[in-house]
Amino acid sequence: MKVGKMPSLKWLKVDEIKIPEGRLKSYFDNLEDFEASVKAEGVIQPIYVFEDDRGNYWLADGQNRLEVAKKQDRPIIQCYILHGSEQDALIYSAKLNVHRGHVNVGGLCEFVKRLKDKGMKVEDIANNLRLSKGYISQLLTIAEFPEIIEKLKKGLISIKEAYKSAKSLTVKQVSEETRHEKPCETRPLTDEDLGLTSNLKEAMEAGKRFIPIKPEKSEEKEVADYRRFKCVCCDVGFKLGEKPRWIPVHDYCETDALNILEKARAERKARSESSQPRGVC
């Protein structure tokens, strides 16, 4: 909640001012003396109200002054007017009463729970009320147990004792819920769950071993490529798919074989040159 502009001062009819639902109540020690003061001198301090977009006026601060004015049949009351919603008036009132120390802690527990139930985050509640997140979390823990809140309201226990009791009850509830949880129903896995076909299941029951299927080689990969070689006789390269003829020789005959091939190549070259026509002088 953000209060933007400065409040304007205005007289309003008493019956025009609405009290927000779920407002955090404050207590007043000397209400009788206060009533006597108002009767004698009137309401000196203006009350605070929030005007929403529809023109409704929501009480934000000064409920005791407003109630005394109604009791004494006063038709109008002076007000500081701020712009905001019913929720803004609700939180503004709670913030002032909390810091004045005029609230019952049990009532504060119920109030912060109502805010959280309306969708407010713990951090936002803490920021708006100017309280720590840890303290708000404690109040919310206590708020889950009405019997503890009643003891707080009556002053029978402190907030520290209330939080300790609420925390122990929370742990006990969780353990009881866990103990009474029904075990999850389980069923055996079916062949469909395991991805077993009838053929595969029969083979497994027969104890057969499976050989992984290798990917088939493409025809092009099966054809050895000898195009990088040349024939030792004609010195012409091989075509794709053409296989060379290999001459089997012993290791110790390799030199003689190479000499024979070299000699054959030289003779072929000489014959080729002699067959060429000679130029005319």
C-alpha positions in Angstrom: 0.0 0.0 0.0 1.3 3.4 -1.0 -0.1 6.7 0.3 0.6 9.3 -2.4 -0.8 12.8 -2.1 -1.2 14.8 1.1 -4.6 14.3 2.7 -7.3 16.8 2.3 -9.4 18.1 5.3 -13.1 17.8 5.0 -16.3 17.5 7.0 -18.3 14.3 6.3 -21.6 12.9 7.5 -21.1 10.3 10.2 -23.3 7.8 8.4 -21.3 8.1 5.2 -18.2 6.5 6.7 -17.9 2.7 6.4 -15.9 0.5 8.6 -13.8 -2.1 6.6 -14.7 -5.8 7.2 -12.1 -7.7 9.2 -10.6 -4.6 10.7 -7.9 -5.1 13.3 -9.6 -4.0 16.5 -7.7 -1.8 19.0 -8.4 -1.4 22.7 -8.8 1.9 24.6 -8.0 2.1 28.3 -9.9 5.2 29.3 -12.9 5.1 27.0 -15.3 6.7 29.6 -12.9 9.6 30.1 -12.6 10.0 26.3 -16.4 10.1 25.9 -16.6 12.8 28.5 -13.9 14.8 26.8 -15.7 14.6 23.4 -19.0 15.6 25.0 -17.4 18.7 26.6 -15.0 19.8 23.9 -16.0 17.9 20.7 -13.8 15.8 18.5 -10.6 17.9 18.3 -8.4 15.5 16.3 -9.8 14.6 12.8 -10.2 11.0 11.8 -8.6 9.4 8.7 -10.6 7.9 5.9 -9.8 6.5 2.4 -12.0 7.4 -0.5 -12.1 4.7 -3.2 -12.8 5.1 -7.0 -16.6 4.7 -6.4 -16.7 7.6 -3.8 -17.0 5.3 -0.8 -15.4 6.5 2.4 -13.5 3.8 4.5 -12.4 4.4 8.0 -8.6 4.1 8.4 -8.0 5.7 11.9 -10.2 7.0 14.7 -12.9 4.4 15.2 -13.3 5.4 18.9 -13.9 9.0 17.9 -16.4 8.0 15.2 -18.3 5.7 17.6 -18.5 8.4 20.3 -19.7 10.9 17.7 -22.5 8.4 16.7 -23.4 7.8 20.3 -23.7 11.5 20.9 -25.8 12.0 17.8 -23.3 14.3 16.1 -24.3 14.5 12.4 -20.8 15.4 11.0 -17.2 14.8 11.8 -14.0 16.3 10.5 -11.8 13.9 8.4 -8.5 13.7 6.7 -9.2 12.1 3.3 -6.7 9.9 1.4 -7.3 8.1 -1.9 -7.3 4.3 -1.7 -9.3 1.1 -1.4 -11.0 -0.7 1.5 -7.9 -2.9 1.7 -5.7 0.2 1.9 -7.7 1.6 4.8 -7.6 -1.8 6.5 -3.8 -2.1 6.4 -3.3 1.6 7.2 -5.4 1.2 10.4 -3.6 -2.0 11.4 -0.2 -0.4 10.9 -1.0 2.5 13.2 -2.6 0.4 15.9 0.3 -2.1 15.9 2.9 0.6 16.5 0.8 2.3 19.1 0.7 -1.0 20.9 -3.2 -1.0 21.0 -3.8 -4.4 19.6 -4.2 -7.9 21.0 -1.6 -10.3 19.6 -4.2 -13.0 19.2 -6.3 -10.6 17.1 -3.1 -9.7 15.1 -2.6 -13.4 14.3 -6.1 -13.6 12.9 -5.6 -10.4 10.9 -2.4 -11.4 9.2 -4.0 -14.8 8.3 -6.9 -13.0 6.7 -4.5 -10.9 4.6 -2.6 -14.1 3.5 -5.9 -15.9 2.7 -6.7 -12.9 0.4 -3.5 -13.6 -1.5 -1.0 -11.2 0.1 2.6 -12.5 0.3 4.3 -12.7 3.7 6.9 -10.1 2.5 4.2 -7.7 1.5 2.3 -8.1 4.8 5.6 -7.5 6.7 6.4 -4.4 4.6 2.9 -2.8 5.0 2.8 -3.4 8.8 6.4 -2.4 9.3 7.1 -5.8 11.0 9.8 -8.4 10.2 9.1 -11.4 7.9 10.1 -13.7 10.7 7.6 -12.2 13.1 4.8 -12.4 10.5 5.7 -16.1 9.9 5.4 -16.8 13.6 1.9 -15.1 13.7 0.8 -17.2 10.7 2.0 -20.4 12.4 0.0 -19.6 15.6 -3.1 -18.5 13.5 -3.6 -22.2 12.4 -4.6 -23.1 16.0 -7.8 -21.3 17.3 -7.4 -22.7 20.8 -3.9 -21.1 21.1 -5.2 -17.8 19.8 -8.0 -17.8 22.5 -5.3 -18.2 25.2 -3.3 -15.3 23.7 -6.4 -13.1 23.6 -7.1 -13.8 27.3 -3.5 -13.2 28.2 -3.0 -16.7 29.5 0.2 -17.3 27.5 2.9 -15.2 25.9 3.5 -15.1 22.1 6.7 -17.0 22.7 4.8 -19.8 24.4 2.1 -19.7 21.8 4.6 -20.1 18.9 6.3 -23.0 20.7 3.0 -24.8 21.2 1.9 -24.1 17.6 5.2 -25.4 16.2 5.1 -28.6 18.2 1.5 -29.2 17.1 2.4 -28.6 13.5 5.2 -31.2 13.7 2.8 -33.6 15.4 0.2 -33.1 12.7 2.7 -33.8 9.9 3.9 -36.9 11.6 0.3 -38.2 12.2 -0.6 -37.5 8.5 2.5 -39.3 7.4 1.8 -42.3 9.6 -1.8 -42.7 8.4 -0.9 -42.3 4.7 -1.9 -45.3 2.7 1.0 -47.0 0.9 1.2 -46.3 -2.8 -0.4 -49.1 -4.8 2.1 -50.8 -7.0 1.6 -53.3 -9.9 4.1 -55.5 -11.7 5.5 -54.1 -14.9 3.8 -55.6 -18.0 5.6 -56.7 -21.2 4.3 -53.5 -22.8 5.9 -51.4 -20.1 9.2 -53.2 -20.7 8.9 -53.0 -24.5 9.0 -56.8 -25.0 7.5 -58.2 -28.1 6.2 -61.8 -28.3 9.2 -62.9 -30.4 11.7 -61.2 -28.2 10.1 -62.8 -25.1 10.2 -66.3 -26.6 13.9 -65.8 -27.5 14.7 -64.7 -24.0 12.9 -67.6 -22.5 14.9 -70.0 -24.8 18.1 -68.4 -23.5 19.3 -67.2 -26.9 22.1 -64.8 -27.3 21.5 -61.7 -29.4 24.1 -60.4 -31.9 23.7 -56.8 -32.5 22.7 -55.9 -36.1 25.5 -54.0 -37.9 24.5 -51.4 -40.4 24.7 -52.5 -44.0 27.5 -51.0 -46.0 26.6 -49.0 -49.1 27.6 -50.3 -52.5 29.9 -47.4 -53.1 31.9 -48.3 -49.9 32.2 -52.0 -50.9 33.9 -51.0 -54.2 37.6 -50.5 -53.4 39.0 -47.3 -54.9 42.3 -47.9 -56.7 42.3 -44.7 -58.7 45.3 -43.4 -56.8 47.5 -46.2 -58.3 49.0 -46.4 -61.9 49.9 -49.4 -63.9 53.6 -50.1 -63.8 53.6 -51.1 -67.4 51.5 -48.5 -69.2 51.7 -45.8 -66.5 47.9 -45.2 -66.9 45.7 -44.9 -63.8 42.9 -47.2 -62.8 39.2 -46.5 -63.1 36.6 -46.7 -60.3 35.8 -50.3 -59.8 38.7 -51.6 -61.8 40.9 -54.0 -59.9 44.7 -54.3 -60.5 46.4 -57.6 -61.0 48.8 -58.4 -58.3 52.0 -60.4 -59.1 52.9 -62.8 -56.3 56.7 -62.7 -55.4 58.8 -63.7 -52.4 60.1 -60.9 -50.3 63.7 -61.7 -51.3 62.6 -61.6 -55.0 61.1 -58.1 -54.8 64.1 -56.3 -56.3 64.4 -58.7 -59.2 60.7 -58.3 -59.9 60.9 -54.5 -59.9 63.9 -54.7 -62.3 61.9 -56.9 -64.7 59.0 -54.5 -64.6 61.2 -51.5 -65.1 62.9 -53.2 -68.1 59.5 -54.0 -69.6 58.4 -50.4 -69.2 61.6 -49.2 -70.9 61.1 -51.6 -73.8 57.5 -50.5 -74.2 58.5 -46.9 -74.3 61.2 -47.6 -76.9 58.7 -49.4 -79.1 56.3 -46.5 -78.8 58.9 -44.0 -79.8 60.1 -46.0 -82.8 56.6 -46.2 -84.1 56.2 -42.5 -84.3 56.6 -40.9 -87.8 59.9 -39.1 -88.4 60.0 -35.5 -89.6 61.2 -34.7 -93.2 64.5 -32.8 -93.5 
